[in-house]
């Protein structure tokens, strides 16, 4: 047993000596102090790789129009504001009803770009052409997120305004669109403007009984030289009913004036020219897409040549298209940069022309007029040239002072 214990002790001593000798043969490793990693700048874009089969980049959506710009507060989509008049077949003079004199009250429709916070209330205050405070209309209001919009109307129903409140004044009447929130303690005016009230006589002029029978309307001559072009228009499409996000078909919008029969039932066709060559139109037919109709009609109580129509033309031309194989008959604007011209025939006669520019990567070139004037729309504002006399008499200088209800566009020049 002593021999075994002695042998075990010798083995242990030898093992310890061997381990120390081996450890001395390894260099000492110093562990550095760990610091936070430095953030490396991210390059703006990846470097392109060369290829023998290079293809043009597929057209992308218009980044300017695909989303509504973030807003810090609610704003008004100014082209959406439409003031019309109701003609009342009586007038209360000093509290006494006069059934031989007609009068008017206002109605209004407009859109608000969100956000509209909970507890908010929209309203519109009107003043008479004489400057006197007049009618206040409460407008249906709904909480709306940023990036969406809310359309509301006020005074549309006959019980919204009493006959006793109607006026016979003509000239420049005023209005203010207000947003109040009792929860937040705020009360702001989102838009203020003026509209021109005019009238025309109805009935037999030389009979005293009918001498004060006038139909009232808003003069919108300032709208006629203003047009809009767009492909994908996210700022004017209600959430849940948006256009296709795989394509953007060219659309042109402008105003016309005249008799309602001609405006509603006349033949209107828009033709698109590129480098002097006809490339698309809104006529449609066969497998070719095309469409036109009045989006809005502003008319007096009685028919007259003082009727206005905002007409929308949709053409068989693509501003951008992610599935072009499904639209072989449509003109590919994204492959043809440069200046374009639209010509509109009204009942076979040239009535409108407008020019715009197609840029690169599926983008229409913004004129800057809409954005610089805070119109609150994603559409591109263009100058519309009125040709011929089919609109009748109209004030060619009205846009200089009366556009957008007394808020004329800077940068808009009509030749």
MOQUI-V175825 format. One record per residue. OMEGA is omega in degrees with one decimal (none if undefined). NEAR is the number of other ideal C-beta (glycine too) atoms within 8 Angstrom. D_LAST is the distance of its C-alpha to the last C-alpha in whole Angstrom. Layout:
[[OMEGA | NEAR | D_LAST] [OMEGA | NEAR | D_LAST]]
//
This chain:
[[178.4 | 4 | 122] [-178.9 | 5 | 123] [179.7 | 6 | 122] [179.4 | 7 | 119] [179.9 | 8 | 117] [-179.8 | 8 | 118] [179.4 | 8 | 116] [179.8 | 8 | 113] [179.7 | 8 | 113] [-179.6 | 8 | 113] [179.9 | 8 | 110] [179.1 | 8 | 108] [-179.9 | 8 | 108] [-178.5 | 8 | 107] [179.7 | 8 | 104] [-179.9 | 8 | 103] [-179.7 | 8 | 104] [-178.9 | 8 | 102] [178.9 | 8 | 99] [-179.6 | 8 | 99] [-179.7 | 8 | 99] [-179.7 | 8 | 96] [-179.1 | 7 | 94] [-178.5 | 6 | 95] [179.1 | 5 | 93] [178.1 | 6 | 90] [177.8 | 3 | 87] [-179.2 | 4 | 86] [179.1 | 4 | 82] [-179.5 | 4 | 80] [-178.0 | 3 | 78] [176.7 | 4 | 75] [-177.3 | 3 | 73] [176.4 | 3 | 70] [176.1 | 4 | 67] [179.9 | 3 | 63] [178.3 | 4 | 61] [179.4 | 4 | 58] [179.2 | 4 | 55] [178.2 | 4 | 53] [178.4 | 4 | 50] [179.6 | 4 | 48] [-178.9 | 6 | 46] [178.9 | 3 | 42] [-179.5 | 4 | 43] [177.4 | 4 | 45] [-179.3 | 5 | 46] [176.6 | 4 | 45] [-178.1 | 4 | 48] [178.7 | 4 | 48] [179.7 | 5 | 49] [-179.0 | 4 | 50] [-178.2 | 4 | 48] [178.2 | 4 | 44] [177.0 | 4 | 42] [-179.5 | 4 | 38] [179.6 | 6 | 38] [-179.4 | 5 | 37] [-179.1 | 10 | 34] [178.4 | 8 | 34] [176.2 | 10 | 32] [-177.8 | 13 | 29] [-178.9 | 7 | 31] [-171.7 | 7 | 28] [-173.5 | 14 | 28] [-179.8 | 9 | 32] [174.1 | 6 | 33] [179.0 | 12 | 32] [179.7 | 4 | 32] [-178.7 | 6 | 35] [177.0 | 11 | 35] [179.0 | 3 | 37] [-178.6 | 6 | 36] [176.4 | 13 | 35] [-179.0 | 10 | 31] [168.5 | 14 | 29] [-168.7 | 16 | 26] [177.4 | 12 | 24] [-179.1 | 10 | 22] [-177.3 | 12 | 25] [178.0 | 15 | 26] [176.2 | 9 | 26] [175.4 | 11 | 28] [-174.9 | 11 | 29] [171.3 | 14 | 32] [176.3 | 12 | 35] [177.8 | 13 | 36] [-175.3 | 11 | 40] [174.3 | 5 | 42] [178.1 | 12 | 44] [179.7 | 12 | 43] [-178.9 | 12 | 46] [-177.8 | 7 | 46] [176.8 | 4 | 49] [-178.9 | 5 | 50] [-177.3 | 6 | 51] [175.5 | 6 | 49] [-175.7 | 10 | 47] [178.4 | 6 | 47] [178.7 | 8 | 45] [178.4 | 11 | 42] [-177.0 | 15 | 40] [-175.4 | 14 | 38] [169.8 | 13 | 36] [-175.7 | 13 | 36] [169.4 | 14 | 33] [-178.0 | 12 | 33] [173.7 | 14 | 31] [178.3 | 10 | 31] [178.5 | 14 | 30] [177.1 | 12 | 31] [174.3 | 17 | 32] [-177.9 | 12 | 32] [17.3 | 13 | 36] [167.8 | 9 | 38] [-173.6 | 12 | 40] [179.3 | 9 | 43] [178.7 | 5 | 46] [-178.1 | 8 | 47] [177.8 | 12 | 43] [176.5 | 10 | 42] [176.6 | 14 | 39] [178.0 | 12 | 38] [175.8 | 14 | 35] [179.0 | 10 | 36] [172.1 | 12 | 34] [179.7 | 10 | 34] [175.7 | 10 | 34] [177.5 | 9 | 31] [-179.5 | 5 | 34] [-178.3 | 6 | 34] [174.3 | 6 | 38] [-167.5 | 4 | 38] [-170.6 | 9 | 39] [171.6 | 10 | 39] [-179.4 | 7 | 40] [173.0 | 13 | 39] [-175.8 | 7 | 41] [177.7 | 10 | 39] [-173.6 | 7 | 41] [179.9 | 9 | 41] [175.7 | 6 | 42] [-174.0 | 7 | 43] [-178.3 | 11 | 40] [172.5 | 7 | 41] [-177.0 | 8 | 38] [175.2 | 8 | 36] [178.3 | 10 | 36] [-177.8 | 12 | 35] [175.7 | 11 | 36] [-179.0 | 10 | 34] [178.8 | 12 | 36] [-177.5 | 11 | 35] [177.5 | 14 | 37] [-175.9 | 14 | 38] [-178.1 | 7 | 37] [-176.3 | 5 | 41] [-180.0 | 5 | 42] [177.2 | 3 | 45] [-178.0 | 8 | 43] [-179.5 | 10 | 42] [173.9 | 5 | 45] [-178.4 | 8 | 44] [-178.5 | 6 | 45] [-174.4 | 9 | 42] [-175.5 | 14 | 40] [173.4 | 9 | 38] [-179.5 | 11 | 36] [173.0 | 9 | 34] [-176.5 | 8 | 30] [-176.2 | 7 | 27] [173.4 | 9 | 26] [-176.8 | 14 | 29] [174.8 | 10 | 29] [175.7 | 16 | 31] [174.8 | 9 | 32] [-174.5 | 14 | 33] [174.9 | 12 | 36] [-178.2 | 14 | 38] [177.1 | 10 | 42] [-179.3 | 12 | 45] [-179.9 | 7 | 48] [-177.1 | 7 | 50] [-179.7 | 7 | 48] [-177.8 | 5 | 48] [177.1 | 7 | 44] [-173.1 | 6 | 41] [172.0 | 8 | 38] [-178.2 | 7 | 34] [-179.1 | 10 | 32] [175.6 | 10 | 29] [-179.1 | 7 | 28] [179.2 | 11 | 26] [176.8 | 10 | 25] [-175.2 | 11 | 24] [179.0 | 9 | 24] [176.7 | 16 | 27] [-175.8 | 10 | 27] [171.9 | 9 | 29] [-174.6 | 11 | 30] [178.6 | 7 | 34] [175.9 | 9 | 36] [-177.2 | 7 | 39] [-172.0 | 5 | 41] [-169.8 | 7 | 39] [175.9 | 3 | 42] [-177.2 | 8 | 45] [-177.3 | 4 | 45] [-174.9 | 5 | 46] [-173.3 | 11 | 43] [-179.6 | 8 | 41] [176.3 | 10 | 40] [-179.3 | 11 | 39] [172.9 | 11 | 35] [-173.1 | 13 | 33] [179.7 | 14 | 31] [176.0 | 15 | 28] [178.1 | 11 | 25] [-179.8 | 12 | 22] [178.7 | 10 | 19] [-178.0 | 11 | 16] [-178.4 | 12 | 14] [-168.5 | 11 | 15] [-177.3 | 15 | 13] [-177.7 | 11 | 10] [178.8 | 15 | 12] [-179.5 | 13 | 14] [171.6 | 13 | 17] [177.6 | 14 | 19] [171.7 | 12 | 23] [174.9 | 14 | 26] [-173.3 | 13 | 29] [-176.1 | 13 | 28] [-176.1 | 11 | 31] [-180.0 | 13 | 29] [179.9 | 10 | 29] [-178.5 | 9 | 32] [177.7 | 8 | 35] [-177.1 | 7 | 38] [178.0 | 4 | 40] [-175.1 | 5 | 38] [177.2 | 8 | 36] [-179.9 | 7 | 34] [178.4 | 4 | 36] [176.6 | 7 | 36] [-177.6 | 6 | 37] [177.2 | 10 | 34] [-178.6 | 14 | 30] [-177.3 | 13 | 28] [177.8 | 14 | 25] [178.2 | 12 | 23] [-177.7 | 14 | 20] [175.3 | 12 | 19] [-174.0 | 14 | 17] [175.2 | 12 | 17] [179.6 | 13 | 18] [177.4 | 15 | 19] [177.0 | 11 | 22] [-177.0 | 9 | 26] [178.6 | 10 | 28] [179.3 | 8 | 30] [-177.5 | 10 | 26] [-176.2 | 14 | 25] [-172.4 | 9 | 28] [176.5 | 5 | 30] [-180.0 | 9 | 27] [-179.6 | 7 | 26] [177.4 | 12 | 23] [176.0 | 11 | 23] [-179.9 | 13 | 21] [-178.4 | 12 | 21] [179.8 | 15 | 21] [175.4 | 12 | 20] [-177.2 | 11 | 22] [177.0 | 6 | 22] [-177.2 | 4 | 21] [176.7 | 6 | 24] [-175.8 | 7 | 24] [-178.0 | 9 | 26] [177.5 | 11 | 26] [-179.8 | 11 | 25] [-175.3 | 14 | 26] [-177.1 | 7 | 28] [-179.0 | 8 | 31] [-178.2 | 5 | 35] [177.7 | 3 | 38] [-179.1 | 3 | 38] [-176.8 | 9 | 34] [175.7 | 9 | 32] [-176.7 | 13 | 29] [173.2 | 9 | 29] [178.9 | 11 | 26] [174.6 | 6 | 27] [173.6 | 10 | 26] [-177.2 | 7 | 26] [173.4 | 7 | 26] [176.9 | 11 | 26] [-174.6 | 11 | 26] [174.5 | 11 | 28] [-179.5 | 13 | 30] [176.4 | 7 | 34] [-179.6 | 8 | 33] [178.2 | 8 | 31] [175.9 | 11 | 28] [-179.6 | 7 | 25] [178.6 | 11 | 24] [-176.2 | 15 | 24] [179.3 | 12 | 22] [170.8 | 13 | 22] [-173.6 | 12 | 21] [179.6 | 13 | 22] [176.6 | 12 | 23] [174.4 | 14 | 23] [-172.0 | 11 | 26] [177.3 | 14 | 26] [177.6 | 13 | 29] [-176.5 | 12 | 27] [173.3 | 16 | 29] [169.5 | 16 | 27] [-173.7 | 16 | 31] [178.7 | 13 | 34] [-179.7 | 8 | 37] [-174.7 | 8 | 39] [179.7 | 10 | 37] [179.0 | 5 | 41] [-176.8 | 5 | 40] [-177.4 | 10 | 37] [-176.8 | 6 | 37] [-177.0 | 7 | 35] [179.5 | 13 | 32] [-176.1 | 11 | 29] [-178.7 | 9 | 30] [-177.8 | 13 | 27] [175.6 | 12 | 29] [-175.6 | 6 | 30] [-179.1 | 11 | 27] [176.1 | 5 | 25] [-174.3 | 8 | 21] [176.5 | 7 | 18] [175.6 | 12 | 18] [174.9 | 9 | 16] [175.0 | 16 | 16] [-178.0 | 10 | 16] [172.7 | 14 | 18] [175.4 | 12 | 20] [-175.6 | 14 | 21] [175.6 | 8 | 24] [-179.6 | 5 | 24] [178.9 | 8 | 20] [-175.4 | 10 | 17] [-177.3 | 13 | 15] [168.1 | 14 | 13] [177.5 | 11 | 12] [179.9 | 14 | 12] [175.9 | 10 | 13] [-174.6 | 13 | 15] [174.3 | 9 | 18] [179.6 | 14 | 22] [-177.1 | 8 | 24] [172.7 | 5 | 28] [175.3 | 8 | 31] [-179.3 | 12 | 29] [168.5 | 12 | 26] [-178.2 | 13 | 22] [-178.7 | 9 | 20] [176.4 | 8 | 19] [-179.6 | 10 | 16] [-176.3 | 7 | 18] [-179.1 | 11 | 16] [-177.9 | 12 | 19] [-178.7 | 8 | 22] [178.8 | 8 | 20] [176.1 | 11 | 20] [-179.0 | 7 | 23] [178.3 | 11 | 22] [178.4 | 11 | 25] [177.4 | 13 | 24] [-179.1 | 10 | 25] [-179.9 | 13 | 22] [-179.3 | 12 | 19] [177.8 | 12 | 15] [176.0 | 11 | 12] [176.5 | 12 | 9] [178.6 | 13 | 10] [178.5 | 10 | 8] [-176.6 | 11 | 10] [177.1 | 7 | 12] [-174.1 | 9 | 15] [-174.9 | 4 | 17] [177.2 | 10 | 19] [-178.5 | 11 | 18] [179.3 | 8 | 19] [176.0 | 2 | 18] [-175.9 | 10 | 16] [-178.2 | 7 | 14] [180.0 | 7 | 10] [-175.5 | 6 | 11] [-176.8 | 12 | 14] [-175.8 | 16 | 12] [-177.4 | 7 | 12] [-172.3 | 8 | 16] [-176.2 | 13 | 17] [-179.8 | 14 | 16] [172.0 | 13 | 19] [177.6 | 11 | 22] [175.3 | 9 | 21] [-173.1 | 8 | 20] [-176.6 | 12 | 16] [171.6 | 11 | 15] [-179.2 | 7 | 15] [178.2 | 9 | 13] [-179.7 | 12 | 10] [-179.9 | 5 | 6] [-179.3 | 8 | 4] [none | 4 | 0]]
//
